[in-house]
Amino acid sequence: MPRKAAADFTTGTTAVERLRPPPDLAAGSPERALFVDIVASCEVGHFRESDLPVLCIFVRACVMAETAAGELSAGGCVSRLT
């Protein structure tokens, strides 16, 4: 028996929307801005609802890394000599 195509399992047309940032990415935050930039840079429908947790963790990590790099650049490396 031949395999069915994915299109055979759809029940009708559904509107494809861009993934929206969750409420815990506060308006005006760098995390939310990066989230929107990443999603807007891809085709509509590229990201799915299941991508939301990973994308949120990714943007938080990126902002933390940028902040840490700025702190290290401004203050130098911190080392503890004993």
N, CA, C and O atoms as a CHARMM CRD file, in Angstrom:
* protein
*
  328
    1    1 MET  N      0.84700  -1.17500   0.00000 PROA 1      0.00000
    2    1 MET  CA     0.00000   0.00000   0.00000 PROA 1      0.00000
    3    1 MET  C      0.89400   1.24000   0.00000 PROA 1      0.00000
    4    1 MET  O      1.80500   1.33600   0.82200 PROA 1      0.00000
    5    2 PRO  N      0.65200   2.18600  -0.90400 PROA 2      0.00000
    6    2 PRO  CA     1.49400   3.38600  -0.98500 PROA 2      0.00000
    7    2 PRO  C      1.26600   4.30500   0.21700 PROA 2      0.00000
    8    2 PRO  O      0.19300   4.32900   0.81900 PROA 2      0.00000
    9    3 ARG  N      2.29500   5.04200   0.53400 PROA 3      0.00000
   10    3 ARG  CA     2.23600   5.99900   1.62800 PROA 3      0.00000
   11    3 ARG  C      1.38500   7.19500   1.24600 PROA 3      0.00000
   12    3 ARG  O      1.40600   7.63000   0.09500 PROA 3      0.00000
   13    4 LYS  N      0.62800   7.73700   2.21000 PROA 4      0.00000
   14    4 LYS  CA    -0.18700   8.92000   1.93700 PROA 4      0.00000
   15    4 LYS  C      0.65400  10.17800   2.09500 PROA 4      0.00000
   16    4 LYS  O      1.52500  10.24200   2.96200 PROA 4      0.00000
   17    5 ALA  N      0.39800  11.15900   1.27300 PROA 5      0.00000
   18    5 ALA  CA     1.07700  12.44800   1.35600 PROA 5      0.00000
   19    5 ALA  C      0.52600  13.23200   2.54000 PROA 5      0.00000
   20    5 ALA  O     -0.61400  13.02500   2.95500 PROA 5      0.00000
   21    6 ALA  N      1.33300  14.12300   3.07500 PROA 6      0.00000
   22    6 ALA  CA     0.90900  14.95000   4.20600 PROA 6      0.00000
   23    6 ALA  C     -0.33300  15.76000   3.85700 PROA 6      0.00000
   24    6 ALA  O     -1.17500  16.00800   4.72000 PROA 6      0.00000
   25    7 ALA  N     -0.45300  16.17200   2.60400 PROA 7      0.00000
   26    7 ALA  CA    -1.60900  16.96500   2.17300 PROA 7      0.00000
   27    7 ALA  C     -2.89900  16.17100   2.30000 PROA 7      0.00000
   28    7 ALA  O     -3.96900  16.76100   2.45200 PROA 7      0.00000
   29    8 ASP  N     -2.82200  14.84400   2.24300 PROA 8      0.00000
   30    8 ASP  CA    -4.01800  14.01400   2.37500 PROA 8      0.00000
   31    8 ASP  C     -4.59800  14.05200   3.77300 PROA 8      0.00000
   32    8 ASP  O     -5.75900  13.69100   3.96800 PROA 8      0.00000
   33    9 PHE  N     -3.81700  14.48000   4.74700 PROA 9      0.00000
   34    9 PHE  CA    -4.27900  14.49300   6.12400 PROA 9      0.00000
   35    9 PHE  C     -4.86200  15.82500   6.55400 PROA 9      0.00000
   36    9 PHE  O     -5.38400  15.93600   7.66300 PROA 9      0.00000
   37   10 THR  N     -4.78800  16.82400   5.71700 PROA 10     0.00000
   38   10 THR  CA    -5.33900  18.13400   6.08100 PROA 10     0.00000
   39   10 THR  C     -6.84200  18.11500   5.90500 PROA 10     0.00000
   40   10 THR  O     -7.37700  17.43300   5.03100 PROA 10     0.00000
   41   11 THR  N     -7.50800  18.87500   6.75200 PROA 11     0.00000
   42   11 THR  CA    -8.97000  18.90500   6.70700 PROA 11     0.00000
   43   11 THR  C     -9.50400  20.14500   6.01200 PROA 11     0.00000
   44   11 THR  O    -10.71300  20.28000   5.82700 PROA 11     0.00000
   45   12 GLY  N     -8.64200  21.02300   5.63600 PROA 12     0.00000
   46   12 GLY  CA    -9.06600  22.25000   4.97300 PROA 12     0.00000
   47   12 GLY  C     -7.94700  23.25700   5.01300 PROA 12     0.00000
   48   12 GLY  O     -6.83700  22.95900   5.45400 PROA 12     0.00000
   49   13 THR  N     -8.24300  24.43800   4.55500 PROA 13     0.00000
   50   13 THR  CA    -7.21000  25.46300   4.55700 PROA 13     0.00000
   51   13 THR  C     -7.20400  26.17900   5.89400 PROA 13     0.00000
   52   13 THR  O     -8.25800  26.47900   6.45600 PROA 13     0.00000
   53   14 THR  N     -6.03700  26.44400   6.38800 PROA 14     0.00000
   54   14 THR  CA    -5.89600  27.21900   7.61600 PROA 14     0.00000
   55   14 THR  C     -4.96700  28.38900   7.31700 PROA 14     0.00000
   56   14 THR  O     -4.01100  28.26500   6.55200 PROA 14     0.00000
   57   15 ALA  N     -5.26300  29.50600   7.92500 PROA 15     0.00000
   58   15 ALA  CA    -4.43500  30.68600   7.72200 PROA 15     0.00000
   59   15 ALA  C     -3.11200  30.49000   8.45300 PROA 15     0.00000
   60   15 ALA  O     -3.08600  30.12700   9.62900 PROA 15     0.00000
   61   16 VAL  N     -2.03500  30.73300   7.75400 PROA 16     0.00000
   62   16 VAL  CA    -0.71300  30.61600   8.35600 PROA 16     0.00000
   63   16 VAL  C     -0.32000  31.99300   8.87900 PROA 16     0.00000
   64   16 VAL  O     -0.39000  32.99000   8.16100 PROA 16     0.00000
   65   17 GLU  N      0.09200  32.02800  10.13700 PROA 17     0.00000
   66   17 GLU  CA     0.49200  33.29600  10.75900 PROA 17     0.00000
   67   17 GLU  C      1.92900  33.20700  11.23600 PROA 17     0.00000
   68   17 GLU  O      2.48100  32.12000  11.41200 PROA 17     0.00000
   69   18 ARG  N      2.51000  34.35300  11.43700 PROA 18     0.00000
   70   18 ARG  CA     3.84600  34.39900  12.03000 PROA 18     0.00000
   71   18 ARG  C      3.73300  34.05500  13.50900 PROA 18     0.00000
   72   18 ARG  O      2.73700  34.36700  14.16100 PROA 18     0.00000
   73   19 LEU  N      4.75300  33.41900  14.01400 PROA 19     0.00000
   74   19 LEU  CA     4.82600  33.10100  15.42600 PROA 19     0.00000
   75   19 LEU  C      4.93200  34.40600  16.20700 PROA 19     0.00000
   76   19 LEU  O      5.71900  35.28500  15.85600 PROA 19     0.00000
   77   20 ARG  N      4.14600  34.52400  17.25100 PROA 20     0.00000
   78   20 ARG  CA     4.14200  35.75100  18.05100 PROA 20     0.00000
   79   20 ARG  C      4.92100  35.54400  19.34600 PROA 20     0.00000
   80   20 ARG  O      4.92900  34.44500  19.90100 PROA 20     0.00000
   81   21 PRO  N      5.57200  36.59600  19.82200 PROA 21     0.00000
   82   21 PRO  CA     6.31100  36.44400  21.08400 PROA 21     0.00000
   83   21 PRO  C      5.34800  36.24600  22.24600 PROA 21     0.00000
   84   21 PRO  O      4.26500  36.83200  22.26100 PROA 21     0.00000
   85   22 PRO  N      5.73000  35.43000  23.21400 PROA 22     0.00000
   86   22 PRO  CA     4.85300  35.21500  24.37000 PROA 22     0.00000
   87   22 PRO  C      4.86700  36.42700  25.29000 PROA 22     0.00000
   88   22 PRO  O      5.76800  37.26200  25.19900 PROA 22     0.00000
   89   23 PRO  N      3.88200  36.53300  26.17200 PROA 23     0.00000
   90   23 PRO  CA     3.80400  37.68400  27.07900 PROA 23     0.00000
   91   23 PRO  C      5.00000  37.82600  28.01100 PROA 23     0.00000
   92   23 PRO  O      5.29500  38.93600  28.45500 PROA 23     0.00000
   93   24 ASP  N      5.69900  36.73200  28.32200 PROA 24     0.00000
   94   24 ASP  CA     6.82600  36.84900  29.24900 PROA 24     0.00000
   95   24 ASP  C      8.06100  37.48400  28.61100 PROA 24     0.00000
   96   24 ASP  O      9.03800  37.76400  29.30700 PROA 24     0.00000
   97   25 LEU  N      8.03000  37.71500  27.30200 PROA 25     0.00000
   98   25 LEU  CA     9.06000  38.54200  26.66500 PROA 25     0.00000
   99   25 LEU  C      8.46900  39.95100  26.63400 PROA 25     0.00000
  100   25 LEU  O      7.69400  40.29900  25.74400 PROA 25     0.00000
  101   26 ALA  N      8.84900  40.73700  27.61200 PROA 26     0.00000
  102   26 ALA  CA     8.22500  42.04300  27.84200 PROA 26     0.00000
  103   26 ALA  C      8.36500  42.98200  26.65000 PROA 26     0.00000
  104   26 ALA  O      9.37900  42.98900  25.95300 PROA 26     0.00000
  105   27 ALA  N      7.32500  43.76500  26.43900 PROA 27     0.00000
  106   27 ALA  CA     7.34300  44.76800  25.37300 PROA 27     0.00000
  107   27 ALA  C      8.51800  45.71000  25.59300 PROA 27     0.00000
  108   27 ALA  O      8.74300  46.18000  26.70800 PROA 27     0.00000
  109   28 GLY  N      9.26300  45.98200  24.53500 PROA 28     0.00000
  110   28 GLY  CA    10.39700  46.87800  24.61000 PROA 28     0.00000
  111   28 GLY  C     11.68700  46.21900  25.06800 PROA 28     0.00000
  112   28 GLY  O     12.73700  46.86100  25.08800 PROA 28     0.00000
  113   29 SER  N     11.62000  44.94500  25.43600 PROA 29     0.00000
  114   29 SER  CA    12.83400  44.26000  25.89300 PROA 29     0.00000
  115   29 SER  C     13.68800  43.85200  24.69900 PROA 29     0.00000
  116   29 SER  O     13.16800  43.63300  23.60500 PROA 29     0.00000
  117   30 PRO  N     14.99400  43.75100  24.90800 PROA 30     0.00000
  118   30 PRO  CA    15.86100  43.31200  23.81000 PROA 30     0.00000
  119   30 PRO  C     15.54600  41.88200  23.37300 PROA 30     0.00000
  120   30 PRO  O     15.70900  41.54200  22.20100 PROA 30     0.00000
  121   31 GLU  N     15.09700  41.04600  24.30700 PROA 31     0.00000
  122   31 GLU  CA    14.72700  39.67800  23.96800 PROA 31     0.00000
  123   31 GLU  C     13.55600  39.64900  22.99400 PROA 31     0.00000
  124   31 GLU  O     13.56900  38.90800  22.01100 PROA 31     0.00000
  125   32 ARG  N     12.54800  40.46300  23.28000 PROA 32     0.00000
  126   32 ARG  CA    11.37400  40.50800  22.41000 PROA 32     0.00000
  127   32 ARG  C     11.74200  41.06300  21.03600 PROA 32     0.00000
  128   32 ARG  O     11.27600  40.56300  20.01200 PROA 32     0.00000
  129   33 ALA  N     12.57500  42.09500  21.02000 PROA 33     0.00000
  130   33 ALA  CA    12.99100  42.69400  19.74800 PROA 33     0.00000
  131   33 ALA  C     13.73900  41.67600  18.89400 PROA 33     0.00000
  132   33 ALA  O     13.51100  41.58800  17.68700 PROA 33     0.00000
  133   34 LEU  N     14.63500  40.90400  19.51900 PROA 34     0.00000
  134   34 LEU  CA    15.37400  39.88600  18.78000 PROA 34     0.00000
  135   34 LEU  C     14.44100  38.79100  18.28500 PROA 34     0.00000
  136   34 LEU  O     14.58700  38.31600  17.15900 PROA 34     0.00000
  137   35 PHE  N     13.49100  38.38800  19.10700 PROA 35     0.00000
  138   35 PHE  CA    12.49600  37.38500  18.71900 PROA 35     0.00000
  139   35 PHE  C     11.76400  37.84100  17.45400 PROA 35     0.00000
  140   35 PHE  O     11.65200  37.09500  16.48200 PROA 35     0.00000
  141   36 VAL  N     11.27700  39.06400  17.48900 PROA 36     0.00000
  142   36 VAL  CA    10.52100  39.60500  16.34700 PROA 36     0.00000
  143   36 VAL  C     11.41400  39.70000  15.10800 PROA 36     0.00000
  144   36 VAL  O     10.97300  39.37400  14.00600 PROA 36     0.00000
  145   37 ASP  N     12.65700  40.13900  15.27500 PROA 37     0.00000
  146   37 ASP  CA    13.58600  40.22900  14.14300 PROA 37     0.00000
  147   37 ASP  C     13.83000  38.87200  13.50100 PROA 37     0.00000
  148   37 ASP  O     13.82300  38.74400  12.27700 PROA 37     0.00000
  149   38 ILE  N     14.04600  37.85900  14.33500 PROA 38     0.00000
  150   38 ILE  CA    14.31200  36.51800  13.80500 PROA 38     0.00000
  151   38 ILE  C     13.10000  35.98000  13.06100 PROA 38     0.00000
  152   38 ILE  O     13.22500  35.47500  11.94500 PROA 38     0.00000
  153   39 VAL  N     11.92800  36.08500  13.67400 PROA 39     0.00000
  154   39 VAL  CA    10.71000  35.55900  13.04500 PROA 39     0.00000
  155   39 VAL  C     10.40000  36.31800  11.76200 PROA 39     0.00000
  156   39 VAL  O      9.99500  35.71700  10.76700 PROA 39     0.00000
  157   40 ALA  N     10.58800  37.64000  11.77900 PROA 40     0.00000
  158   40 ALA  CA    10.29100  38.45300  10.59400 PROA 40     0.00000
  159   40 ALA  C     11.27300  38.20100   9.45600 PROA 40     0.00000
  160   40 ALA  O     10.95300  38.45600   8.29500 PROA 40     0.00000
  161   41 SER  N     12.46500  37.70100   9.77700 PROA 41     0.00000
  162   41 SER  CA    13.46000  37.46700   8.73500 PROA 41     0.00000
  163   41 SER  C     13.22200  36.17900   7.95200 PROA 41     0.00000
  164   41 SER  O     13.89500  35.91600   6.95500 PROA 41     0.00000
  165   42 CYS  N     12.26900  35.38600   8.40600 PROA 42     0.00000
  166   42 CYS  CA    11.95600  34.11200   7.73700 PROA 42     0.00000
  167   42 CYS  C     10.57900  34.18900   7.08500 PROA 42     0.00000
  168   42 CYS  O      9.78300  35.08100   7.37800 PROA 42     0.00000
  169   43 GLU  N     10.32000  33.24400   6.20600 PROA 43     0.00000
  170   43 GLU  CA     9.02200  33.19700   5.53900 PROA 43     0.00000
  171   43 GLU  C      7.91100  32.91200   6.54600 PROA 43     0.00000
  172   43 GLU  O      8.13600  32.25300   7.56100 PROA 43     0.00000
  173   44 VAL  N      6.73100  33.40500   6.26200 PROA 44     0.00000
  174   44 VAL  CA     5.56600  33.11900   7.09900 PROA 44     0.00000
  175   44 VAL  C      5.38200  31.60600   7.13300 PROA 44     0.00000
  176   44 VAL  O      5.43600  30.94500   6.09600 PROA 44     0.00000
  177   45 GLY  N      5.16800  31.06800   8.31000 PROA 45     0.00000
  178   45 GLY  CA     4.96700  29.63600   8.44700 PROA 45     0.00000
  179   45 GLY  C      6.24600  28.85400   8.69800 PROA 45     0.00000
  180   45 GLY  O      6.19700  27.65100   8.95700 PROA 45     0.00000
  181   46 HSD  N      7.40600  29.53300   8.62300 PROA 46     0.00000
  182   46 HSD  CA     8.67100  28.83300   8.86600 PROA 46     0.00000
  183   46 HSD  C      8.71700  28.29900  10.29600 PROA 46     0.00000
  184   46 HSD  O      9.04700  27.13500  10.52000 PROA 46     0.00000
  185   47 PHE  N      8.38500  29.15800  11.26100 PROA 47     0.00000
  186   47 PHE  CA     8.35900  28.73800  12.65600 PROA 47     0.00000
  187   47 PHE  C      6.97200  28.23600  13.00700 PROA 47     0.00000
  188   47 PHE  O      5.96200  28.76300  12.54100 PROA 47     0.00000
  189   48 ARG  N      6.94700  27.20300  13.83900 PROA 48     0.00000
  190   48 ARG  CA     5.68600  26.62800  14.29800 PROA 48     0.00000
  191   48 ARG  C      5.56000  26.84500  15.79200 PROA 48     0.00000
  192   48 ARG  O      6.52500  27.21700  16.45900 PROA 48     0.00000
  193   49 GLU  N      4.38100  26.61500  16.31000 PROA 49     0.00000
  194   49 GLU  CA     4.13000  26.78200  17.74700 PROA 49     0.00000
  195   49 GLU  C      5.10000  25.94200  18.57700 PROA 49     0.00000
  196   49 GLU  O      5.50300  26.35400  19.66500 PROA 49     0.00000
  197   50 SER  N      5.46800  24.79400  18.08000 PROA 50     0.00000
  198   50 SER  CA     6.39500  23.92600  18.80900 PROA 50     0.00000
  199   50 SER  C      7.80300  24.51000  18.88100 PROA 50     0.00000
  200   50 SER  O      8.60500  24.05800  19.69900 PROA 50     0.00000
  201   51 ASP  N      8.12600  25.49800  18.05100 PROA 51     0.00000
  202   51 ASP  CA     9.43700  26.15300  18.08700 PROA 51     0.00000
  203   51 ASP  C      9.52100  27.23500  19.16500 PROA 51     0.00000
  204   51 ASP  O     10.61300  27.71200  19.47300 PROA 51     0.00000
  205   52 LEU  N      8.40700  27.61800  19.72700 PROA 52     0.00000
  206   52 LEU  CA     8.35500  28.74400  20.65900 PROA 52     0.00000
  207   52 LEU  C      9.28600  28.59200  21.85900 PROA 52     0.00000
  208   52 LEU  O     10.04000  29.52600  22.13300 PROA 52     0.00000
  209   53 PRO  N      9.28400  27.47600  22.59400 PROA 53     0.00000
  210   53 PRO  CA    10.18100  27.38800  23.75800 PROA 53     0.00000
  211   53 PRO  C     11.65800  27.50100  23.38000 PROA 53     0.00000
  212   53 PRO  O     12.41900  28.18800  24.06200 PROA 53     0.00000
  213   54 VAL  N     12.06300  26.84400  22.31700 PROA 54     0.00000
  214   54 VAL  CA    13.46900  26.87600  21.91500 PROA 54     0.00000
  215   54 VAL  C     13.86400  28.27300  21.44600 PROA 54     0.00000
  216   54 VAL  O     14.95500  28.74600  21.76200 PROA 54     0.00000
  217   55 LEU  N     12.99800  28.92700  20.70400 PROA 55     0.00000
  218   55 LEU  CA    13.28500  30.27000  20.22100 PROA 55     0.00000
  219   55 LEU  C     13.38900  31.25900  21.38600 PROA 55     0.00000
  220   55 LEU  O     14.24100  32.14700  21.37100 PROA 55     0.00000
  221   56 CYS  N     12.52900  31.10700  22.38700 PROA 56     0.00000
  222   56 CYS  CA    12.59500  31.98900  23.56700 PROA 56     0.00000
  223   56 CYS  C     13.89000  31.78700  24.33500 PROA 56     0.00000
  224   56 CYS  O     14.52000  32.76000  24.74800 PROA 56     0.00000
  225   57 ILE  N     14.29300  30.54800  24.53300 PROA 57     0.00000
  226   57 ILE  CA    15.55900  30.27600  25.22300 PROA 57     0.00000
  227   57 ILE  C     16.72300  30.83500  24.41200 PROA 57     0.00000
  228   57 ILE  O     17.66000  31.40000  24.97600 PROA 57     0.00000
  229   58 PHE  N     16.66600  30.68200  23.10000 PROA 58     0.00000
  230   58 PHE  CA    17.73000  31.17200  22.23100 PROA 58     0.00000
  231   58 PHE  C     17.88800  32.68800  22.33700 PROA 58     0.00000
  232   58 PHE  O     19.00700  33.17800  22.48700 PROA 58     0.00000
  233   59 VAL  N     16.78300  33.44000  22.26100 PROA 59     0.00000
  234   59 VAL  CA    16.90500  34.90600  22.30800 PROA 59     0.00000
  235   59 VAL  C     17.37400  35.37200  23.67900 PROA 59     0.00000
  236   59 VAL  O     18.12100  36.34600  23.77600 PROA 59     0.00000
  237   60 ARG  N     16.94600  34.68700  24.74800 PROA 60     0.00000
  238   60 ARG  CA    17.42400  35.04700  26.08400 PROA 60     0.00000
  239   60 ARG  C     18.92700  34.81300  26.19300 PROA 60     0.00000
  240   60 ARG  O     19.65300  35.65200  26.72600 PROA 60     0.00000
  241   61 ALA  N     19.39200  33.67300  25.68600 PROA 61     0.00000
  242   61 ALA  CA    20.82400  33.35700  25.73700 PROA 61     0.00000
  243   61 ALA  C     21.63700  34.35500  24.91100 PROA 61     0.00000
  244   61 ALA  O     22.72200  34.76300  25.32400 PROA 61     0.00000
  245   62 CYS  N     21.12100  34.74700  23.75300 PROA 62     0.00000
  246   62 CYS  CA    21.82800  35.72300  22.90700 PROA 62     0.00000
  247   62 CYS  C     21.97000  37.06400  23.61600 PROA 62     0.00000
  248   62 CYS  O     23.04000  37.67300  23.58600 PROA 62     0.00000
  249   63 VAL  N     20.90500  37.52400  24.24800 PROA 63     0.00000
  250   63 VAL  CA    20.95200  38.81500  24.94400 PROA 63     0.00000
  251   63 VAL  C     21.89300  38.73100  26.14000 PROA 63     0.00000
  252   63 VAL  O     22.64600  39.67000  26.40100 PROA 63     0.00000
  253   64 MET  N     21.85700  37.61800  26.87000 PROA 64     0.00000
  254   64 MET  CA    22.78600  37.44800  28.00300 PROA 64     0.00000
  255   64 MET  C     24.23200  37.44100  27.52000 PROA 64     0.00000
  256   64 MET  O     25.10000  38.03900  28.15500 PROA 64     0.00000
  257   65 ALA  N     24.49500  36.77300  26.40900 PROA 65     0.00000
  258   65 ALA  CA    25.85900  36.71400  25.87000 PROA 65     0.00000
  259   65 ALA  C     26.33300  38.09700  25.44100 PROA 65     0.00000
  260   65 ALA  O     27.48800  38.45200  25.67900 PROA 65     0.00000
  261   66 GLU  N     25.46100  38.88500  24.81300 PROA 66     0.00000
  262   66 GLU  CA    25.81800  40.23900  24.40300 PROA 66     0.00000
  263   66 GLU  C     26.09200  41.11700  25.62100 PROA 66     0.00000
  264   66 GLU  O     27.02500  41.92000  25.61300 PROA 66     0.00000
  265   67 THR  N     25.28800  40.96900  26.65500 PROA 67     0.00000
  266   67 THR  CA    25.47800  41.73800  27.88800 PROA 67     0.00000
  267   67 THR  C     26.80800  41.36400  28.54600 PROA 67     0.00000
  268   67 THR  O     27.57300  42.23600  28.95800 PROA 67     0.00000
  269   68 ALA  N     27.07000  40.07400  28.63700 PROA 68     0.00000
  270   68 ALA  CA    28.32800  39.61400  29.23800 PROA 68     0.00000
  271   68 ALA  C     29.53100  40.10000  28.43800 PROA 68     0.00000
  272   68 ALA  O     30.53500  40.51500  29.01700 PROA 68     0.00000
  273   69 ALA  N     29.43700  40.05100  27.12900 PROA 69     0.00000
  274   69 ALA  CA    30.54300  40.51900  26.28400 PROA 69     0.00000
  275   69 ALA  C     30.79000  42.00900  26.50200 PROA 69     0.00000
  276   69 ALA  O     31.93900  42.44700  26.55000 PROA 69     0.00000
  277   70 GLY  N     29.73400  42.77800  26.63300 PROA 70     0.00000
  278   70 GLY  CA    29.87700  44.21300  26.90000 PROA 70     0.00000
  279   70 GLY  C     30.53900  44.47400  28.24800 PROA 70     0.00000
  280   70 GLY  O     31.40500  45.34100  28.36900 PROA 70     0.00000
  281   71 GLU  N     30.12000  43.71200  29.26200 PROA 71     0.00000
  282   71 GLU  CA    30.71300  43.86500  30.59500 PROA 71     0.00000
  283   71 GLU  C     32.19200  43.49000  30.58100 PROA 71     0.00000
  284   71 GLU  O     33.01400  44.18300  31.18100 PROA 71     0.00000
  285   72 LEU  N     32.53100  42.40900  29.90600 PROA 72     0.00000
  286   72 LEU  CA    33.92700  41.98500  29.82400 PROA 72     0.00000
  287   72 LEU  C     34.76600  42.99200  29.05200 PROA 72     0.00000
  288   72 LEU  O     35.92000  43.24900  29.39600 PROA 72     0.00000
  289   73 SER  N     34.18500  43.54900  28.02600 PROA 73     0.00000
  290   73 SER  CA    34.89700  44.54000  27.22200 PROA 73     0.00000
  291   73 SER  C     35.16400  45.80900  28.03100 PROA 73     0.00000
  292   73 SER  O     36.23600  46.40700  27.94300 PROA 73     0.00000
  293   74 ALA  N     34.17600  46.19900  28.81100 PROA 74     0.00000
  294   74 ALA  CA    34.30500  47.43200  29.60000 PROA 74     0.00000
  295   74 ALA  C     35.20900  47.25100  30.82100 PROA 74     0.00000
  296   74 ALA  O     36.01200  48.12600  31.14200 PROA 74     0.00000
  297   75 GLY  N     35.07100  46.12100  31.49100 PROA 75     0.00000
  298   75 GLY  CA    35.78600  45.95400  32.75400 PROA 75     0.00000
  299   75 GLY  C     36.92000  44.96300  32.73200 PROA 75     0.00000
  300   75 GLY  O     37.63900  44.81700  33.72000 PROA 75     0.00000
  301   76 GLY  N     37.08800  44.29200  31.63900 PROA 76     0.00000
  302   76 GLY  CA    38.12900  43.27700  31.56900 PROA 76     0.00000
  303   76 GLY  C     37.70900  41.99600  32.24800 PROA 76     0.00000
  304   76 GLY  O     36.66800  41.91800  32.90100 PROA 76     0.00000
  305   77 CYS  N     38.53500  41.01300  32.07800 PROA 77     0.00000
  306   77 CYS  CA    38.27100  39.69400  32.65400 PROA 77     0.00000
  307   77 CYS  C     38.47200  39.73300  34.16100 PROA 77     0.00000
  308   77 CYS  O     39.39200  40.38900  34.65000 PROA 77     0.00000
  309   78 VAL  N     37.63600  39.05000  34.88200 PROA 78     0.00000
  310   78 VAL  CA    37.76400  38.95300  36.32000 PROA 78     0.00000
  311   78 VAL  C     38.41200  37.62000  36.61700 PROA 78     0.00000
  312   78 VAL  O     37.94100  36.57600  36.16600 PROA 78     0.00000
  313   79 SER  N     39.48800  37.65500  37.37200 PROA 79     0.00000
  314   79 SER  CA    40.11400  36.40300  37.77300 PROA 79     0.00000
  315   79 SER  C     40.43100  36.46700  39.25500 PROA 79     0.00000
  316   79 SER  O     40.67800  37.53500  39.81500 PROA 79     0.00000
  317   80 ARG  N     40.41900  35.32400  39.85900 PROA 80     0.00000
  318   80 ARG  CA    40.67700  35.26800  41.29800 PROA 80     0.00000
  319   80 ARG  C     42.01800  34.57200  41.50100 PROA 80     0.00000
  320   80 ARG  O     42.19100  33.40300  41.15300 PROA 80     0.00000
  321   81 LEU  N     42.93400  35.29400  42.05400 PROA 81     0.00000
  322   81 LEU  CA    44.24500  34.74600  42.33700 PROA 81     0.00000
  323   81 LEU  C     44.32600  34.40800  43.81600 PROA 81     0.00000
  324   81 LEU  O     44.01300  35.23700  44.67000 PROA 81     0.00000
  325   82 THR  N     44.73900  33.20800  44.10500 PROA 82     0.00000
  326   82 THR  CA    44.84100  32.82700  45.53100 PROA 82     0.00000
  327   82 THR  C     46.26200  32.56000  45.92100 PROA 82     0.00000
  328   82 THR  O     46.53500  32.22900  47.07500 PROA 82     0.00000
